[in-house]
Each structure stands twice: as structure tokens, then as C-alpha cells.
Amino acid sequence: MIFTQDFDSLMQTPVGSGPFRLAEYLADDVAIAERNPDYFVVGQPCLDRIEVKTFPDAVGAAAALLQD
């Protein structure tokens, strides 16, 4: 698929065929990717899921690092 216009929609609609699929995305909170069962390398990826916490600014990220 080649986009010739409407590049802003790419930020809202994930495109790809890698080892993980985007399962959930909440802006300024979390991005969750889950194993792609159709990935072409047998036995990979070795992880079932990846969660990436995101923060709206550096102050929030620093505060999260300091929490117990």
C-alpha cells in the first residue's frame, strides 16, 4: 500500500507486518503490542506482549521513575 495523500491518517492507523501487532494505544498513557501469530520466523518473537508507558511531558516521566 502506498500513500499518496492523507499522511496524518498514518498516525492513527498502524501499518506493518513485523513480529508484534499493536493491540492498544492510549495517547500519553500506554502502547501495547502483542505477538503476531502469523510472523514468518517460526518460534519468534519470544515475548507474548510488550507494554510501553508514555508520558505527556518530561516532568511526568521523571515523577514515574521516582515512584516506589
All heavy atoms as TSV, in Angstrom:
chain	resi	resn	atom	element	x	y	z
A	1	MET	N	N	0.848	-1.170	0.000
A	1	MET	CA	C	0.000	0.000	0.000
A	1	MET	C	C	0.892	1.231	0.000
A	1	MET	O	O	1.797	1.351	0.799
A	1	MET	CB	C	-0.897	-0.020	1.238
A	1	MET	CG	C	-1.734	1.222	1.381
A	1	MET	SD	S	-2.656	1.313	2.934
A	1	MET	CE	C	-3.859	0.054	2.694
A	2	ILE	N	N	0.649	2.129	-0.902
A	2	ILE	CA	C	1.410	3.367	-0.998
A	2	ILE	C	C	0.453	4.527	-0.760
A	2	ILE	O	O	-0.584	4.628	-1.400
A	2	ILE	CB	C	2.073	3.504	-2.373
A	2	ILE	CG1	C	3.080	2.369	-2.580
A	2	ILE	CG2	C	2.757	4.856	-2.499
A	2	ILE	CD1	C	3.688	2.338	-3.942
A	3	PHE	N	N	0.826	5.382	0.180
A	3	PHE	CA	C	0.007	6.551	0.476
A	3	PHE	C	C	0.493	7.725	-0.358
A	3	PHE	O	O	1.666	8.059	-0.333
A	3	PHE	CB	C	0.081	6.910	1.962
A	3	PHE	CG	C	-0.711	5.987	2.825
A	3	PHE	CD1	C	-0.129	4.848	3.338
A	3	PHE	CD2	C	-2.038	6.252	3.097
A	3	PHE	CE1	C	-0.861	3.990	4.130
A	3	PHE	CE2	C	-2.775	5.395	3.890
A	3	PHE	CZ	C	-2.188	4.260	4.407
A	4	THR	N	N	-0.407	8.326	-1.083
A	4	THR	CA	C	-0.053	9.498	-1.870
A	4	THR	C	C	-0.616	10.765	-1.249
A	4	THR	O	O	-0.293	11.857	-1.685
A	4	THR	CB	C	-0.570	9.361	-3.312
A	4	THR	OG1	O	-1.984	9.182	-3.287
A	4	THR	CG2	C	0.095	8.177	-4.002
A	5	GLN	N	N	-1.460	10.608	-0.255
A	5	GLN	CA	C	-2.044	11.754	0.431
A	5	GLN	C	C	-2.519	11.330	1.811
A	5	GLN	O	O	-2.439	10.160	2.145
A	5	GLN	CB	C	-3.213	12.331	-0.377
A	5	GLN	CG	C	-4.324	11.335	-0.642
A	5	GLN	CD	C	-5.384	11.910	-1.561
A	5	GLN	OE1	O	-5.359	13.066	-1.896
A	5	GLN	NE2	N	-6.314	11.089	-1.959
A	6	ASP	N	N	-2.994	12.258	2.602
A	6	ASP	CA	C	-3.539	11.981	3.922
A	6	ASP	C	C	-2.528	11.280	4.838
A	6	ASP	O	O	-2.811	10.254	5.434
A	6	ASP	CB	C	-4.823	11.166	3.814
A	6	ASP	CG	C	-5.584	11.127	5.136
A	6	ASP	OD1	O	-5.368	12.026	5.966
A	6	ASP	OD2	O	-6.388	10.200	5.326
A	7	PHE	N	N	-1.321	11.843	4.919
A	7	PHE	CA	C	-0.296	11.253	5.772
A	7	PHE	C	C	-0.666	11.331	7.247
A	7	PHE	O	O	-0.177	10.533	8.045
A	7	PHE	CB	C	1.045	11.942	5.535
A	7	PHE	CG	C	1.638	11.606	4.193
A	7	PHE	CD1	C	1.580	12.518	3.156
A	7	PHE	CD2	C	2.225	10.383	3.971
A	7	PHE	CE1	C	2.111	12.209	1.918
A	7	PHE	CE2	C	2.764	10.060	2.741
A	7	PHE	CZ	C	2.707	10.972	1.709
A	8	ASP	N	N	-1.531	12.251	7.634
A	8	ASP	CA	C	-1.949	12.356	9.035
A	8	ASP	C	C	-2.672	11.103	9.507
A	8	ASP	O	O	-2.621	10.751	10.679
A	8	ASP	CB	C	-2.820	13.587	9.255
A	8	ASP	CG	C	-2.045	14.881	9.093
A	8	ASP	OD1	O	-0.815	14.867	9.331
A	8	ASP	OD2	O	-2.659	15.905	8.723
A	9	SER	N	N	-3.349	10.396	8.600
A	9	SER	CA	C	-4.069	9.187	8.998
A	9	SER	C	C	-3.112	8.077	9.411
A	9	SER	O	O	-3.495	7.167	10.135
A	9	SER	CB	C	-4.973	8.699	7.866
A	9	SER	OG	O	-4.193	8.198	6.795
A	10	LEU	N	N	-1.847	8.136	8.969
A	10	LEU	CA	C	-0.883	7.119	9.368
A	10	LEU	C	C	-0.624	7.138	10.866
A	10	LEU	O	O	-0.276	6.112	11.457
A	10	LEU	CB	C	0.441	7.325	8.618
A	10	LEU	CG	C	0.428	6.970	7.145
A	10	LEU	CD1	C	1.756	7.340	6.511
A	10	LEU	CD2	C	0.133	5.501	6.944
A	11	MET	N	N	-0.804	8.288	11.509
A	11	MET	CA	C	-0.602	8.373	12.947
A	11	MET	C	C	-1.717	7.661	13.705
A	11	MET	O	O	-1.548	7.300	14.858
A	11	MET	CB	C	-0.524	9.832	13.392
A	11	MET	CG	C	0.687	10.538	12.836
A	11	MET	SD	S	0.977	12.210	13.472
A	11	MET	CE	C	-0.628	12.945	13.569
A	12	GLN	N	N	-2.847	7.429	13.074
A	12	GLN	CA	C	-3.986	6.800	13.734
A	12	GLN	C	C	-4.207	5.353	13.288
A	12	GLN	O	O	-4.893	4.607	13.970
A	12	GLN	CB	C	-5.256	7.606	13.467
A	12	GLN	CG	C	-5.188	9.025	13.961
A	12	GLN	CD	C	-5.001	9.111	15.459
A	12	GLN	OE1	O	-5.563	8.340	16.217
A	12	GLN	NE2	N	-4.166	10.039	15.903
A	13	THR	N	N	-3.649	4.952	12.141
A	13	THR	CA	C	-3.873	3.622	11.590
A	13	THR	C	C	-2.527	2.925	11.403
A	13	THR	O	O	-1.796	3.243	10.476
A	13	THR	CB	C	-4.594	3.713	10.230
A	13	THR	OG1	O	-5.779	4.482	10.395
A	13	THR	CG2	C	-4.947	2.338	9.704
A	14	PRO	N	N	-2.180	1.986	12.293
A	14	PRO	CA	C	-0.888	1.329	12.168
A	14	PRO	C	C	-0.824	0.430	10.932
A	14	PRO	O	O	-1.807	-0.200	10.555
A	14	PRO	CB	C	-0.778	0.504	13.450
A	14	PRO	CG	C	-2.169	0.324	13.914
A	14	PRO	CD	C	-2.952	1.504	13.427
A	15	VAL	N	N	0.347	0.384	10.301
A	15	VAL	CA	C	0.577	-0.445	9.128
A	15	VAL	C	C	1.869	-1.207	9.372
A	15	VAL	O	O	2.854	-0.634	9.808
A	15	VAL	CB	C	0.712	0.424	7.856
A	15	VAL	CG1	C	1.023	-0.436	6.650
A	15	VAL	CG2	C	-0.548	1.238	7.635
A	16	GLY	N	N	1.888	-2.495	9.097
A	16	GLY	CA	C	3.122	-3.254	9.270
A	16	GLY	C	C	2.878	-4.748	9.312
A	16	GLY	O	O	1.740	-5.219	9.336
A	17	SER	N	N	3.966	-5.516	9.311
A	17	SER	CA	C	3.873	-6.973	9.329
A	17	SER	C	C	5.020	-7.576	10.131
A	17	SER	O	O	5.527	-8.634	9.803
A	17	SER	CB	C	3.900	-7.516	7.901
A	17	SER	OG	O	5.117	-7.149	7.275
A	18	GLY	N	N	5.420	-6.913	11.189
A	18	GLY	CA	C	6.550	-7.366	11.993
A	18	GLY	C	C	6.153	-8.417	13.015
A	18	GLY	O	O	5.074	-8.999	12.956
A	19	PRO	N	N	7.017	-8.663	13.997
A	19	PRO	CA	C	6.780	-9.710	14.987
A	19	PRO	C	C	5.699	-9.370	16.010
A	19	PRO	O	O	5.237	-10.253	16.725
A	19	PRO	CB	C	8.137	-9.871	15.670
A	19	PRO	CG	C	8.820	-8.566	15.462
A	19	PRO	CD	C	8.332	-8.037	14.148
A	20	PHE	N	N	5.276	-8.116	16.067
A	20	PHE	CA	C	4.231	-7.714	17.009
A	20	PHE	C	C	3.139	-6.943	16.294
A	20	PHE	O	O	3.375	-6.309	15.273
A	20	PHE	CB	C	4.815	-6.844	18.130
A	20	PHE	CG	C	5.760	-7.587	19.014
A	20	PHE	CD1	C	7.124	-7.554	18.776
A	20	PHE	CD2	C	5.293	-8.336	20.076
A	20	PHE	CE1	C	8.010	-8.249	19.580
A	20	PHE	CE2	C	6.166	-9.033	20.890
A	20	PHE	CZ	C	7.527	-8.992	20.644
A	21	ARG	N	N	1.937	-7.006	16.859
A	21	ARG	CA	C	0.792	-6.236	16.369
A	21	ARG	C	C	0.348	-5.280	17.457
A	21	ARG	O	O	0.306	-5.648	18.634
A	21	ARG	CB	C	-0.387	-7.162	16.038
A	21	ARG	CG	C	-0.148	-8.053	14.868
A	21	ARG	CD	C	-1.370	-8.887	14.613
A	21	ARG	NE	N	-1.192	-9.711	13.430
A	21	ARG	CZ	C	-2.036	-10.631	13.047
A	21	ARG	NH1	N	-3.123	-10.872	13.761
A	21	ARG	NH2	N	-1.810	-11.321	11.953
A	22	LEU	N	N	0.001	-4.068	17.052
A	22	LEU	CA	C	-0.483	-3.091	18.019
A	22	LEU	C	C	-1.849	-3.540	18.525
A	22	LEU	O	O	-2.796	-3.689	17.757
A	22	LEU	CB	C	-0.588	-1.708	17.381
A	22	LEU	CG	C	-0.972	-0.576	18.321
A	22	LEU	CD1	C	0.093	-0.388	19.396
A	22	LEU	CD2	C	-1.176	0.703	17.543
A	23	ALA	N	N	-1.942	-3.771	19.832
A	23	ALA	CA	C	-3.189	-4.234	20.432
A	23	ALA	C	C	-3.984	-3.082	21.017
A	23	ALA	O	O	-5.212	-3.072	20.964
A	23	ALA	CB	C	-2.900	-5.269	21.517
A	24	GLU	N	N	-3.260	-2.109	21.594
A	24	GLU	CA	C	-3.944	-0.989	22.230
A	24	GLU	C	C	-3.009	0.205	22.269
A	24	GLU	O	O	-1.809	0.053	22.470
A	24	GLU	CB	C	-4.346	-1.366	23.654
A	24	GLU	CG	C	-5.135	-0.327	24.390
A	24	GLU	CD	C	-5.588	-0.807	25.761
A	24	GLU	OE1	O	-5.419	-1.982	26.089
A	24	GLU	OE2	O	-6.131	0.031	26.495
A	25	TYR	N	N	-3.568	1.380	22.070
A	25	TYR	CA	C	-2.781	2.608	22.173
A	25	TYR	C	C	-3.646	3.676	22.820
A	25	TYR	O	O	-4.733	3.972	22.337
A	25	TYR	CB	C	-2.313	3.083	20.797
A	25	TYR	CG	C	-1.647	4.439	20.856
A	25	TYR	CD1	C	-0.372	4.572	21.373
A	25	TYR	CD2	C	-2.308	5.581	20.436
A	25	TYR	CE1	C	0.246	5.805	21.457
A	25	TYR	CE2	C	-1.704	6.823	20.509
A	25	TYR	CZ	C	-0.435	6.928	21.020
A	25	TYR	OH	O	0.168	8.146	21.109
A	26	LEU	N	N	-3.168	4.212	23.919
A	26	LEU	CA	C	-3.827	5.312	24.591
A	26	LEU	C	C	-2.817	6.461	24.644
A	26	LEU	O	O	-1.762	6.331	25.281
A	26	LEU	CB	C	-4.262	4.917	26.001
A	26	LEU	CG	C	-5.241	3.747	26.088
A	26	LEU	CD1	C	-5.428	3.312	27.534
A	26	LEU	CD2	C	-6.569	4.133	25.474
A	27	ALA	N	N	-3.116	7.538	23.969
A	27	ALA	CA	C	-2.192	8.674	23.891
A	27	ALA	C	C	-1.800	9.149	25.283
A	27	ALA	O	O	-2.642	9.237	26.183
A	27	ALA	CB	C	-2.824	9.814	23.102
A	28	ASP	N	N	-0.526	9.423	25.473
A	28	ASP	CA	C	0.026	9.892	26.748
A	28	ASP	C	C	-0.214	8.919	27.886
A	28	ASP	O	O	-0.301	9.314	29.044
A	28	ASP	CB	C	-0.515	11.277	27.119
A	28	ASP	CG	C	-0.116	12.331	26.117
A	28	ASP	OD1	O	0.958	12.184	25.497
A	28	ASP	OD2	O	-0.867	13.306	25.944
A	29	ASP	N	N	-0.338	7.615	27.589
A	29	ASP	CA	C	-0.536	6.627	28.639
A	29	ASP	C	C	0.246	5.345	28.337
A	29	ASP	O	O	1.248	5.074	28.971
A	29	ASP	CB	C	-2.016	6.326	28.836
A	29	ASP	CG	C	-2.269	5.406	30.017
A	29	ASP	OD1	O	-1.409	5.324	30.910
A	29	ASP	OD2	O	-3.321	4.750	30.047
A	30	VAL	N	N	-0.204	4.561	27.365
A	30	VAL	CA	C	0.425	3.263	27.121
A	30	VAL	C	C	0.224	2.816	25.673
A	30	VAL	O	O	-0.781	3.137	25.046
A	30	VAL	CB	C	-0.128	2.197	28.100
A	30	VAL	CG1	C	-1.582	1.891	27.813
A	30	VAL	CG2	C	0.704	0.935	28.086
A	31	ALA	N	N	1.199	2.073	25.178
A	31	ALA	CA	C	1.096	1.383	23.887
A	31	ALA	C	C	1.367	-0.087	24.172
A	31	ALA	O	O	2.370	-0.430	24.803
A	31	ALA	CB	C	2.099	1.922	22.883
A	32	ILE	N	N	0.462	-0.961	23.738
A	32	ILE	CA	C	0.592	-2.391	23.990
A	32	ILE	C	C	0.670	-3.113	22.652
A	32	ILE	O	O	-0.204	-2.952	21.801
A	32	ILE	CB	C	-0.592	-2.930	24.812
A	32	ILE	CG1	C	-0.656	-2.209	26.164
A	32	ILE	CG2	C	-0.477	-4.434	24.989
A	32	ILE	CD1	C	-1.884	-2.545	26.991
A	33	ALA	N	N	1.724	-3.903	22.497
A	33	ALA	CA	C	1.903	-4.711	21.293
A	33	ALA	C	C	1.891	-6.175	21.700
A	33	ALA	O	O	2.495	-6.557	22.701
A	33	ALA	CB	C	3.220	-4.367	20.609
A	34	GLU	N	N	1.185	-6.999	20.927
A	34	GLU	CA	C	1.101	-8.428	21.215
A	34	GLU	C	C	1.744	-9.229	20.094
A	34	GLU	O	O	1.853	-8.774	18.962
A	34	GLU	CB	C	-0.361	-8.837	21.391
A	34	GLU	CG	C	-0.993	-8.206	22.618
A	34	GLU	CD	C	-2.448	-8.582	22.804
A	34	GLU	OE1	O	-3.060	-9.106	21.861
A	34	GLU	OE2	O	-2.958	-8.341	23.900
A	35	ARG	N	N	2.157	-10.442	20.407
A	35	ARG	CA	C	2.807	-11.335	19.455
A	35	ARG	C	C	1.952	-11.499	18.196
A	35	ARG	O	O	0.738	-11.650	18.265
A	35	ARG	CB	C	3.008	-12.695	20.102
A	35	ARG	CG	C	3.534	-13.768	19.169
A	35	ARG	CD	C	3.359	-15.150	19.763
A	35	ARG	NE	N	4.004	-15.278	21.035
A	35	ARG	CZ	C	5.115	-15.988	21.236
A	35	ARG	NH1	N	5.679	-16.615	20.244
A	35	ARG	NH2	N	5.626	-16.054	22.438
A	36	ASN	N	N	2.598	-11.456	17.047
A	36	ASN	CA	C	1.933	-11.669	15.767
A	36	ASN	C	C	1.971	-13.168	15.477
A	36	ASN	O	O	3.031	-13.719	15.185
A	36	ASN	CB	C	2.648	-10.891	14.667
A	36	ASN	CG	C	2.010	-11.058	13.316
A	36	ASN	OD1	O	1.094	-11.846	13.133
A	36	ASN	ND2	N	2.502	-10.326	12.341
A	37	PRO	N	N	0.822	-13.864	15.547
A	37	PRO	CA	C	0.828	-15.315	15.328
A	37	PRO	C	C	1.189	-15.690	13.886
A	37	PRO	O	O	1.550	-16.839	13.625
A	37	PRO	CB	C	-0.609	-15.731	15.666
A	37	PRO	CG	C	-1.419	-14.504	15.471
A	37	PRO	CD	C	-0.519	-13.352	15.810
A	38	ASP	N	N	1.120	-14.745	12.966
A	38	ASP	CA	C	1.435	-15.013	11.563
A	38	ASP	C	C	2.854	-14.593	11.188
A	38	ASP	O	O	3.190	-14.554	10.002
A	38	ASP	CB	C	0.435	-14.273	10.663
A	38	ASP	CG	C	-0.984	-14.727	10.911
A	38	ASP	OD1	O	-1.199	-15.936	11.148
A	38	ASP	OD2	O	-1.891	-13.881	10.884
A	39	TYR	N	N	3.692	-14.301	12.174
A	39	TYR	CA	C	5.067	-13.877	11.883
A	39	TYR	C	C	5.798	-15.009	11.176
A	39	TYR	O	O	5.657	-16.181	11.527
A	39	TYR	CB	C	5.772	-13.486	13.178
A	39	TYR	CG	C	7.113	-12.821	12.959
A	39	TYR	CD1	C	7.234	-11.704	12.155
A	39	TYR	CD2	C	8.257	-13.320	13.552
A	39	TYR	CE1	C	8.454	-11.090	11.957
A	39	TYR	CE2	C	9.483	-12.713	13.364
A	39	TYR	CZ	C	9.576	-11.600	12.560
A	39	TYR	OH	O	10.791	-10.995	12.360
A	40	PHE	N	N	6.612	-14.681	10.189
A	40	PHE	CA	C	7.195	-15.685	9.306
A	40	PHE	C	C	8.364	-16.475	9.907
A	40	PHE	O	O	8.733	-17.515	9.373
A	40	PHE	CB	C	7.643	-15.039	7.994
A	40	PHE	CG	C	8.817	-14.107	8.139
A	40	PHE	CD1	C	10.101	-14.562	7.902
A	40	PHE	CD2	C	8.633	-12.781	8.515
A	40	PHE	CE1	C	11.187	-13.707	8.037
A	40	PHE	CE2	C	9.715	-11.927	8.643
A	40	PHE	CZ	C	10.984	-12.390	8.404
A	41	VAL	N	N	8.935	-16.041	11.027
A	41	VAL	CA	C	10.030	-16.772	11.663
A	41	VAL	C	C	9.426	-17.673	12.738
A	41	VAL	O	O	8.886	-17.185	13.735
A	41	VAL	CB	C	11.078	-15.815	12.273
A	41	VAL	CG1	C	12.182	-16.603	12.948
A	41	VAL	CG2	C	11.646	-14.894	11.204
A	42	VAL	N	N	9.514	-18.976	12.552
A	42	VAL	CA	C	8.915	-19.934	13.476
A	42	VAL	C	C	9.559	-19.802	14.859
A	42	VAL	O	O	10.777	-19.715	14.975
A	42	VAL	CB	C	9.090	-21.373	12.943
A	42	VAL	CG1	C	8.515	-22.384	13.928
A	42	VAL	CG2	C	8.418	-21.514	11.591
A	43	GLY	N	N	8.726	-19.748	15.895
A	43	GLY	CA	C	9.211	-19.664	17.264
A	43	GLY	C	C	9.545	-18.259	17.737
A	43	GLY	O	O	9.989	-18.078	18.857
A	44	GLN	N	N	9.349	-17.279	16.897
A	44	GLN	CA	C	9.618	-15.901	17.282
A	44	GLN	C	C	8.381	-15.066	17.076
A	44	GLN	O	O	7.543	-15.425	16.262
A	44	GLN	CB	C	10.784	-15.341	16.474
A	44	GLN	CG	C	12.086	-15.954	16.857
A	44	GLN	CD	C	13.249	-15.212	16.239
A	44	GLN	OE1	O	13.102	-14.145	15.666
A	44	GLN	NE2	N	14.414	-15.783	16.346
A	45	PRO	N	N	8.196	-14.013	17.773
A	45	PRO	CA	C	9.063	-13.468	18.816
A	45	PRO	C	C	8.963	-14.287	20.101
A	45	PRO	O	O	8.022	-15.051	20.294
A	45	PRO	CB	C	8.516	-12.060	19.030
A	45	PRO	CG	C	7.077	-12.173	18.691
A	45	PRO	CD	C	7.011	-13.185	17.578
A	46	CYS	N	N	9.936	-14.108	20.957
A	46	CYS	CA	C	9.997	-14.867	22.207
A	46	CYS	C	C	9.107	-14.273	23.295
A	46	CYS	O	O	8.868	-14.914	24.304
A	46	CYS	CB	C	11.435	-14.937	22.694
A	46	CYS	SG	S	12.506	-15.829	21.554
A	47	LEU	N	N	8.629	-13.067	23.095
A	47	LEU	CA	C	7.756	-12.407	24.073
A	47	LEU	C	C	6.308	-12.485	23.611
A	47	LEU	O	O	6.023	-12.468	22.419
A	47	LEU	CB	C	8.146	-10.934	24.210
A	47	LEU	CG	C	9.577	-10.648	24.646
A	47	LEU	CD1	C	9.835	-9.152	24.583
A	47	LEU	CD2	C	9.815	-11.174	26.042
A	48	ASP	N	N	5.395	-12.565	24.562
A	48	ASP	CA	C	3.968	-12.569	24.230
A	48	ASP	C	C	3.419	-11.164	24.058
A	48	ASP	O	O	2.486	-10.954	23.293
A	48	ASP	CB	C	3.160	-13.268	25.331
A	48	ASP	CG	C	3.440	-14.758	25.380
A	48	ASP	OD1	O	3.740	-15.348	24.329
A	48	ASP	OD2	O	3.366	-15.324	26.483
A	49	ARG	N	N	4.025	-10.209	24.767
A	49	ARG	CA	C	3.458	-8.867	24.807
A	49	ARG	C	C	4.502	-7.856	25.258
A	49	ARG	O	O	5.380	-8.181	26.039
A	49	ARG	CB	C	2.289	-8.917	25.785
A	49	ARG	CG	C	1.601	-7.702	26.136
A	49	ARG	CD	C	0.495	-8.064	27.121
A	49	ARG	NE	N	-0.030	-6.886	27.737
A	49	ARG	CZ	C	-1.310	-6.640	27.889
A	49	ARG	NH1	N	-2.188	-7.523	27.511
A	49	ARG	NH2	N	-1.712	-5.542	28.451
A	50	ILE	N	N	4.376	-6.632	24.760
A	50	ILE	CA	C	5.240	-5.526	25.169
A	50	ILE	C	C	4.347	-4.355	25.547
A	50	ILE	O	O	3.410	-4.034	24.811
A	50	ILE	CB	C	6.178	-5.084	24.029
A	50	ILE	CG1	C	7.122	-6.211	23.646
A	50	ILE	CG2	C	6.957	-3.841	24.427
A	50	ILE	CD1	C	7.946	-5.903	22.421
A	51	GLU	N	N	4.612	-3.750	26.702
A	51	GLU	CA	C	3.897	-2.552	27.113
A	51	GLU	C	C	4.891	-1.411	27.243
A	51	GLU	O	O	5.904	-1.552	27.921
A	51	GLU	CB	C	3.190	-2.765	28.452
A	51	GLU	CG	C	2.030	-3.718	28.380
A	51	GLU	CD	C	1.248	-3.785	29.671
A	51	GLU	OE1	O	1.257	-2.792	30.442
A	51	GLU	OE2	O	0.632	-4.834	29.918
A	52	VAL	N	N	4.603	-0.301	26.597
A	52	VAL	CA	C	5.460	0.872	26.657
A	52	VAL	C	C	4.648	2.012	27.268
A	52	VAL	O	O	3.631	2.432	26.709
A	52	VAL	CB	C	5.955	1.280	25.249
A	52	VAL	CG1	C	6.818	2.527	25.330
A	52	VAL	CG2	C	6.721	0.128	24.607
A	53	LYS	N	N	5.082	2.473	28.433
A	53	LYS	CA	C	4.413	3.597	29.083
A	53	LYS	C	C	4.885	4.882	28.430
A	53	LYS	O	O	6.077	5.057	28.187
A	53	LYS	CB	C	4.737	3.631	30.578
A	53	LYS	CG	C	4.152	2.491	31.377
A	53	LYS	CD	C	2.655	2.560	31.480
A	53	LYS	CE	C	2.216	3.716	32.346
A	53	LYS	NZ	N	0.766	3.881	32.412
A	54	THR	N	N	3.960	5.771	28.153
A	54	THR	CA	C	4.302	7.067	27.580
A	54	THR	C	C	3.780	8.165	28.496
A	54	THR	O	O	2.832	7.958	29.252
A	54	THR	CB	C	3.707	7.236	26.167
A	54	THR	OG1	O	2.284	7.104	26.240
A	54	THR	CG2	C	4.254	6.181	25.223
A	55	PHE	N	N	4.405	9.319	28.420
A	55	PHE	CA	C	4.055	10.435	29.285
A	55	PHE	C	C	3.944	11.702	28.453
A	55	PHE	O	O	4.690	11.883	27.495
A	55	PHE	CB	C	5.113	10.608	30.377
A	55	PHE	CG	C	5.271	9.380	31.227
A	55	PHE	CD1	C	6.213	8.414	30.914
A	55	PHE	CD2	C	4.456	9.182	32.314
A	55	PHE	CE1	C	6.349	7.271	31.680
A	55	PHE	CE2	C	4.576	8.042	33.091
A	55	PHE	CZ	C	5.526	7.086	32.770
A	56	PRO	N	N	3.056	12.595	28.834
A	56	PRO	CA	C	2.846	13.811	28.047
A	56	PRO	C	C	4.005	14.794	28.124
A	56	PRO	O	O	4.166	15.629	27.256
A	56	PRO	CB	C	1.577	14.419	28.627
A	56	PRO	CG	C	1.484	13.871	30.007
A	56	PRO	CD	C	2.121	12.504	29.953
A	57	ASP	N	N	4.847	14.680	29.180
A	57	ASP	CA	C	5.958	15.616	29.315
A	57	ASP	C	C	7.065	14.995	30.166
A	57	ASP	O	O	6.896	13.941	30.768
A	57	ASP	CB	C	5.498	16.938	29.930
A	57	ASP	CG	C	4.787	16.753	31.260
A	57	ASP	OD1	O	5.180	15.885	32.048
A	57	ASP	OD2	O	3.824	17.505	31.515
A	58	ALA	N	N	8.197	15.642	30.209
A	58	ALA	CA	C	9.359	15.138	30.940
A	58	ALA	C	C	9.115	15.110	32.446
A	58	ALA	O	O	9.641	14.247	33.148
A	58	ALA	CB	C	10.581	15.981	30.619
A	59	VAL	N	N	8.325	16.036	32.961
A	59	VAL	CA	C	8.044	16.069	34.405
A	59	VAL	C	C	7.291	14.800	34.817
A	59	VAL	O	O	7.618	14.184	35.824
A	59	VAL	CB	C	7.240	17.340	34.776
A	59	VAL	CG1	C	6.810	17.292	36.226
A	59	VAL	CG2	C	8.044	18.581	34.485
A	60	GLY	N	N	6.313	14.416	34.037
A	60	GLY	CA	C	5.567	13.182	34.341
A	60	GLY	C	C	6.438	11.947	34.248
A	60	GLY	O	O	6.319	11.028	35.060
A	61	ALA	N	N	7.320	11.893	33.272
A	61	ALA	CA	C	8.227	10.755	33.120
A	61	ALA	C	C	9.191	10.678	34.306
A	61	ALA	O	O	9.428	9.594	34.850
A	61	ALA	CB	C	9.005	10.880	31.815
A	62	ALA	N	N	9.725	11.792	34.717
A	62	ALA	CA	C	10.637	11.818	35.863
A	62	ALA	C	C	9.917	11.404	37.143
A	62	ALA	O	O	10.455	10.644	37.961
A	62	ALA	CB	C	11.248	13.208	36.030
A	63	ALA	N	N	8.690	11.864	37.321
A	63	ALA	CA	C	7.922	11.506	38.528
A	63	ALA	C	C	7.650	10.000	38.558
A	63	ALA	O	O	7.715	9.379	39.613
A	63	ALA	CB	C	6.613	12.289	38.565
A	64	ALA	N	N	7.379	9.402	37.402
A	64	ALA	CA	C	7.129	7.962	37.341
A	64	ALA	C	C	8.371	7.164	37.719
A	64	ALA	O	O	8.261	6.109	38.345
A	64	ALA	CB	C	6.649	7.576	35.950
A	65	LEU	N	N	9.528	7.651	37.353
A	65	LEU	CA	C	10.775	6.967	37.713
A	65	LEU	C	C	11.044	7.013	39.199
A	65	LEU	O	O	11.684	6.116	39.759
A	65	LEU	CB	C	11.953	7.597	36.965
A	65	LEU	CG	C	12.033	7.310	35.487
A	65	LEU	CD1	C	13.126	8.155	34.839
A	65	LEU	CD2	C	12.272	5.831	35.236
A	66	LEU	N	N	10.566	8.052	39.879
A	66	LEU	CA	C	10.827	8.218	41.288
A	66	LEU	C	C	9.822	7.501	42.189
A	66	LEU	O	O	10.018	7.426	43.396
A	66	LEU	CB	C	10.854	9.714	41.637
A	66	LEU	CG	C	11.974	10.499	40.952
A	66	LEU	CD1	C	11.809	11.988	41.236
A	66	LEU	CD2	C	13.339	10.005	41.393
A	67	GLN	N	N	8.744	6.971	41.625
A	67	GLN	CA	C	7.730	6.287	42.430
A	67	GLN	C	C	8.243	4.928	42.882
A	67	GLN	O	O	9.042	4.292	42.203
A	67	GLN	CB	C	6.448	6.088	41.629
A	67	GLN	CG	C	5.679	7.360	41.403
A	67	GLN	CD	C	4.388	7.113	40.654
A	67	GLN	OE1	O	4.148	6.039	40.121
A	67	GLN	NE2	N	3.555	8.120	40.594
A	68	ASP	N	N	7.749	4.486	44.039
A	68	ASP	CA	C	8.129	3.168	44.571
A	68	ASP	C	C	7.414	2.084	43.823
A	68	ASP	O	O	6.308	2.027	43.597
A	68	ASP	CB	C	7.792	3.060	46.052
A	68	ASP	CG	C	8.685	3.980	46.876
A	68	ASP	OD1	O	9.766	4.328	46.404
A	68	ASP	OD2	O	8.269	4.316	47.995
